């Protein structure tokens, strides 16, 4: 499954001369409280935009980085940011701002556990942007937004967008087969 937005975790003190992302401390972890929204790797190389389903599927097949807007509509980007494929998130050029990193599965698991496992979803969700029956409390300040996801056409499935205003999906730096 190709998921959308990335909340990155802080690794060390930010350079105060640069504009810092919004952040929230939850337990001993510091998280961005906004979605990462970049079209460049840290070295300045562009992350290619996939403007069509064919380009998105091709990037997955070739194992190359890509991003897109939900429904390929930049208006969604204003609220939710960009959707990234696995290869963009895990590219060695990096995409997290200086002082931050893509969280690992154990870091996300610790966050969920700290917030009460089953109750964590409501505490992580922002109070707006969700469908009428899915609002959260944002008790944590994490402010998760339901930017949906885009599948990559693997396993014979159609390449499709789904879940905007319904689900928030997050990549981790942990390879799928290592957990």
DAKANOR-V900332 format. One record per residue. N is the residue number from 0. PSI is psi in radians with two decimals (none if undefined). NEAR is the number of other ideal C-beta (glycine too) atoms within 10 Angstrom. Layout:
n;psi;near
N;PSI;NEAR
N;PSI;NEAR
//
This chain:
n;psi;near
0;2.37;13
1;2.11;24
2;3.10;22
3;-1.60;29
4;2.79;24
5;2.19;26
6;2.18;26
7;2.72;24
8;2.48;21
9;2.41;20
10;-0.49;12
11;3.05;8
12;2.33;7
13;2.64;17
14;1.99;9
15;-0.10;7
16;-0.27;6
17;2.66;10
18;2.16;7
19;2.53;15
20;2.74;20
21;2.46;10
22;2.80;17
23;2.40;16
24;2.20;12
25;1.94;19
26;-2.25;11
27;0.03;7
28;2.57;15
29;2.20;17
30;2.67;25
31;2.47;23
32;0.48;19
33;2.80;17
34;2.46;22
35;2.38;20
36;1.46;14
37;2.69;16
38;0.28;14
39;2.57;11
40;2.94;16
41;-0.41;14
42;0.03;8
43;-0.22;7
44;2.47;11
45;2.48;10
46;2.08;22
47;2.39;16
48;2.25;15
49;1.92;25
50;-0.15;12
51;2.86;11
52;-0.69;18
53;-0.72;11
54;-0.66;16
55;-0.81;26
56;-0.72;18
57;-0.73;14
58;-0.73;23
59;-0.76;20
60;-0.66;11
61;-0.03;10
62;0.82;9
63;2.66;15
64;2.60;22
65;2.73;26
66;2.83;25
67;2.95;26
68;2.66;21
69;2.32;24
70;0.33;14
71;0.56;17
72;1.99;11
73;-0.35;10
74;-0.62;10
75;-0.59;20
76;-0.53;18
77;-0.62;10
78;-0.74;15
79;-0.18;22
80;-2.63;21
81;2.76;24
82;2.35;29
83;2.59;26
84;2.96;26
85;-0.68;19
86;-0.50;17
87;-0.79;24
88;-0.67;23
89;0.26;17
90;2.41;17
91;-0.28;7
92;-0.30;13
93;2.61;15
94;-0.14;22
95;2.50;21
96;2.78;19
97;2.31;12
98;0.03;16
99;2.85;24
100;2.78;15
101;2.22;20
102;2.71;25
103;2.91;15
104;-0.78;14
105;-0.58;11
106;-0.73;17
107;-0.72;19
108;-0.73;15
109;-0.71;16
110;-0.86;21
111;-0.77;16
112;-0.78;11
113;-0.62;15
114;0.13;19
115;0.47;12
116;-1.65;10
117;-0.57;8
118;-0.18;12
119;-0.63;19
120;-0.85;17
121;-0.66;16
122;-0.44;20
123;-0.50;24
124;2.43;23
125;2.84;19
126;-0.11;11
127;2.86;11
128;-0.21;19
129;2.72;18
130;2.91;11
131;-0.49;6
132;0.12;6
133;0.31;14
134;2.57;14
135;-3.12;23
136;-0.34;13
137;0.54;18
138;-0.53;16
139;-0.37;22
140;0.02;15
141;-0.64;23
142;0.80;22
143;2.33;23
144;2.56;23
145;1.27;23
146;-0.01;27
147;-2.77;22
148;2.99;23
149;2.20;28
150;2.83;19
151;0.14;22
152;0.14;18
153;2.78;12
154;0.52;7
155;0.03;5
156;2.67;10
157;2.60;8
158;1.96;18
159;2.78;13
160;2.52;20
161;2.69;13
162;0.06;16
163;2.45;20
164;0.12;16
165;-0.73;14
166;2.64;18
167;2.20;26
168;2.50;19
169;2.37;19
170;2.72;22
171;2.94;20
172;-0.05;16
173;2.13;17
174;2.50;10
175;-0.70;9
176;0.09;5
177;-0.04;7
178;none;10
//
